[in-house]
Amino acid sequence: MEIDWAQAHEISASVSSGGITATAAIEAALSRIASRDNTLNSFAAVLRERSLAKARALDAARAQSKPLGPLAGVPFAVKNLFDIAGLATVAGSKINRDHAPATADATLIARLESAGAILVGALNMGEYAYDFTGENVHYGACRNPHDLARMSGGSSSGSGASIAGGLVPLALGSDTNGSIRVPASFCGIFGLKPTYGRLSRGGTFPFVTSLDHVGPFARSVHDLALAYDAMQGPDPRDPVCVDRPVKKTVPLLDRGTDGLRIAVAGGYFQKGAYPEAQTALRRVAQALDANAEIDIPHAQAARAAAYVITASEAGALHLDRLRERAADFDPAVRDRLIAGAMIPAPLVVKAQKFRRWYREQMLALFSNVDAIIAPATPCAAPRIGQETFVFDGAELPLRPNIGVYTQPISFIGLPVVAAPVPLTPLPIGVQIIAAPWCEDVAMRVAYALEQMGVAGARRPEPANQPDKERGLGNQSTGRSCRSARSIRALRAGVRKQ
Amino acid sequence: MRPSKRESTRRKANRTGSKGTNKKMRPAAKEVADEYVDAGAKLLELSLPPAWRDSVIGNLQTTLRLAASFADFPLPDESEPAPVFVP
């Protein structure tokens, strides 16, 4: 086992069998963070003392032959909207730095630590989670480990970059409209957005309570499933969290896809997709022998309704802060929030009524299919600083439109695994969408793709690895997500030839 | 007794999924959005310096343009919003 790219289940097995100590595993993670994160910019806080104390306690427990848990000694980190006892929950903002320190850990941190995992830090994110880029005016851009000049994606930017960069094997993030699936796609790793209400949001800073989900990131489906299984269960701290029986997914992973009816989302979900997104979707469809194309009706309206609910609830959530400290927001977030606070109420009510209607249509679709595959993002990671992109022939603002394919799915809380297709020069993700409470189906499909070599978290090339001596490393000319200006330049070049 | 005209329209909507009107929501004209945002900022007690105003108006117009795709979607009066409160 090479500790610097080891997966969570490998570390746990080694710690449990005495191959390495938990202290050694944590020291290695802290060392990677110290040496590499100055360029990735994925960590907001590092918990050196706390994590080493937990590791020593775990090693002592092993010496006494006590049970260690399925994630024994696995270092993990969380988006900094999860409460960590003793730290202010910053949520990517400047304003929340003034909050009192949290008095307890978020529920999911406690559950992962009960399974033996060890929290090593808090991760950067887009301000108040209203972001798809990974850029943050207060803390700088989080960088993509496959090309440091490119976006990590957001809003769980640090979660994506820290996993893809090999700093930790397991991280938590949140997803309201795509904030797990977008960074998973751009950074080329696995992410799980579970069914709405499946995992507790207890002890997290909210964004849009109607749509907020939390979930894990990892470099393998096995690790995703281990973490998910350790975190399930009701929680009185989150009234949305359901009281359903725990459904373990690890034992189901190797059941394969036999008997599963898998279709490709057509229409809206392929309109505007860049060549890399089409290639990834085609490879996945071919590997799964998914020949049927399915039309998800009114996906555009679903996306619009999610957009309206998001803006309205977020505007209401932050209204007092907008009154008192508007200048302390990221301007791009602030102006969306102010506009959101002014959305006429009838539109918000209609959006919520449409949401129930749309859910019924989707549930009817799932009587004929078990899983639907769709692109996660229209393109691979754009360059940091890029503000617009060409989508379906029109130049659009990049920031709100990266989530065009993710929003209609989270709108009704369907479980999704974002599975990375390791294209070169940049990876890109595909969504594997299942019926409510069928995370196991999405993970079985993702696991099968991983076993076939179609999906997988590719290690960044050494030339792209963060290195303070080299500064920004690779400046790839990868042909991904293009702005109108770059397309005009390309066309001008062609004409000159 | 025959149902009133309004009642028969409502029953028809329930059967057909139509709300019985063809009036479409149109995107707000620029001057309407300008006035709405200025008034809304006063109502909500939000300061709106000139440097932010156009961006806020642009964001609201984008939202309203998107909302037009579902605002007139035919649903019966009795349709329930998605969130359900359990006492």
Interface residues (C-beta under 8 A of the other chain):
Chain A: S210 H298 Q300 A301 A302 R303 A304 A305 Y307 V308 A311 L319 L322 R323 A326 P331 R334 D335 R336 I338 A339 G340 A341 M342 I343 L347 V349 K350 A351 Q352 K353 F354 R355 R356 W357 R359 P400 I412
Chain B: Y36 V37 G40 A41 L44 E45 L46 S47 L48 W52 S55 V56 I57 G58 N59 L60 T62 T63 L64 L66 A67 A68 S69 F70 A71 F73 L75 S79 E80 P81 A82 P83
